[in-house]
Amino acid sequence: MSMAEALQPDEFAATAARAVTACAGLDLRAQAQNLAGDGLLGIVADEEAGGLALSIGFAVPVIAAAHAGLLAFPLLETMLVGRLLQSSLPRLAAAIVSGRTLATIAWQGEAVAEREGGVLVLSGSLARAPGAASVDYILVRMSGGAAALIPTDAEGVLVEDAAGLDLTVPEHTVRLETVEVQIGSVMPAGTWDLLNSDANVLRAAAILGSAEACLSLAQEHASTRRQFGHALSYNQAIRHALARQKLGLESIRHAITRSLSGDGGPVQRDAAFLAAATYGSAISEGALQIYGGMGFTWDVPVHRHLRRIRTLQAQGDASGLIATFGRRYVSEVAPFAEAGA
Amino acid sequence: MSALEAVSIHPVAGESLTGEAYRDAMHRWLHANLPASFRSDSAAFAPPTLPQSVAWEAAMYRAGLTGITWPQAYGGHGRSLREHLIANQEIGRLAMPESVNSIGKELAGPIILAVGTEEQKRRFLPAILEMRNIWCQGFSEPEAGSDLAGLRTRATQTADGWRINGQKIWTSGAYRSQRCLVLARTGPLEDRHRGLAMFAVPLDAKGVRVRTIKSIDGRESFCEVFFDEVEVAQADAIGAPDEGWAAAIRVLEIERATNRMYRAWRFENELRHLIAACKADPALSGMVADGHYAVRLGEVAVEIEVLKAHVETAVEALASGDKIGARGSLAKLYWSESHQRFAALALELLSQASLPQHPAIKVARRRFESIYLQARAETIYAGTTEIQLGIIADRILQLSRGK
């Protein structure tokens, strides 16, 4: 058994929390070096790529800790791209896992591809690419659920700032204007769905981390802020509001656990993300409410978490996914047919 | 031979099956033996009579589906909580009637196992599983619903036992029960939780009077129980007078997390039944396939997944030796509120069915109108929503009272 296999997922959370603190104030490349030094970029990547070859369950506490600490780095995307490339582009995968090369994913939009000789030519508008202005590669979705890795310095790639809520890892839009891509940089049809299924678990973990931080802040405020001669937490309305936030938080946590268990499949992964999107928003908005006027100020960090949770919700297209989830569920049930009915 | 007489064989209870082999055996037994008339998702549904329910539950016990974790010495099957979960998953997946003795199996039995004497365990526990004794729970009173520390029913020590005077209310199923687990005060009211003792009161004892109360669904299941100079033998006192309640609280915490463990899977059975019924209807089939209702049904399906996650996590924690503490409140709160929302959605959908009414809609309306009404009680019984929120705030979050 390797040293990594002997570890438990939760043991990575403490490492991640320390790394997040060490990353404060550093630029993206310096953060990548720090995180790679702690083995956090390659948790799910193969050992040949310099990773730890662990299951996605080990990435969950790391992502949660990163988001609880407002890490300003596209960690979720880096982990997933590093693993995705390990078979087709092993050297690039190793460079990403080691922190030498930076990558992200454009979660919204789809590139249109045309074949010209030995290369593909991609065009299209994509968005929701966290940290794209500072990275070397962007993974984009193509038709049929294929994916392509685009160097950001390639001709025809235009990365622009975008309006977006997240202040910590700002999103960018990406315009591709007849960008030539080597066939070897294209991952086959079906890649995106598998990638996104893992991403949903990690998004749920990210939201869990942020929501836990929000509840912790709200709980501390409610216990120390005095009004009408009592701490806020003296009031039943406040106690019950916090209790509901706790229920939401544990619901996210348990849904993630179930999605990673033997019974976990794509349905449970989607459910974990959808539950996180719903309860995470409610927890962060509820925490802001408990802070009252202070919650509406720039300095209280609840809004930073709220912004990230809403951004993650959109990156995973929670609105579209719940409709798909419902349609799929309905389609799998046969019409009622019983003799005599 | 009736359907129930045919199930008196005992196919697997004595076998040492575990895991998926156990699931398979339970699944096959249930599908082979559950009468269609007991299934509320069937056109043949007719609510079982009390003798039918008693016979069915006794057969389930013999098949290894109840008393799963209880020690074999007291009639149980001596299996793990994981097998208990498996059995409940299979029970939940069928639209079968609720137990008429859930208080015996999920409250009185575990409390007796925890604090009862050896004689009590041997006398009471097999009788519960074999359905010879149905139990009810005599905790709530007219002046003490959620606040049990304020209860007034009094137990006075006599030369050879106890004398009980007082009144209980919201006592589900008392009219059909042989025993009532009565919580009574042995000290002054000011003692609050101290000085509370528990008794297994036989409901045919002199001085016991039961009066049914009609509930919003038209049924007469819950009751008032009056105790007028009721003599109770010392042998029927459960636990020491000052220790019984504390022990009961510990058991109740576990029970809140584990009782009717099939709920998430029954909830799923209900959702699938609702969708199946809607898909048989010309108007509803289009409505549920896409758009607004697909989203709302999807939300219900997500909540069911989350509820399963709460239950399975609690089972794993308990099976690993962890204390469950107040965490049962999370699952109870989540389930009761989700189920109410779902029941309202079911009514909303079914009310838009085409005319003439498809037979599938008739079956579904009968089931879901009943579920809707009964769901109103789910945020009240076993600790109201407000009580659960209070427990989470006090004991899980440990929020300061901040005076």
Interface residues (C-beta under 8 A of the other chain):
Chain A: Q219 A222 S223 R226 H230 A231 L232 S233 Y234 Q236 R239 H240 L242 A243 R244 K246 L247 E250 S251 H254 A255 T257 R258 S261 D263 V267 Q268 A271 A272 L274 A275 T278 I322 A323 T324 F325 G326 R327 Y329 V330 S331 V333 A334 P335 F336 A337 E338 G340 A341
Chain B: S42 A43 A44 R272 H273 I275 A276 A277 K279 A280 S285 V288 A289 D290 G291 Y293 A294 V295 R296 L297 G298 E299 A301 V302 E305 V306 K308 A309 H310 E312 T313 R327 L330 L333 Y334 P359 A360 V363 A364 E386 Q388 L389 G390 I392 A393 D394 I396 L397 L399 S400 R401 G402 K403
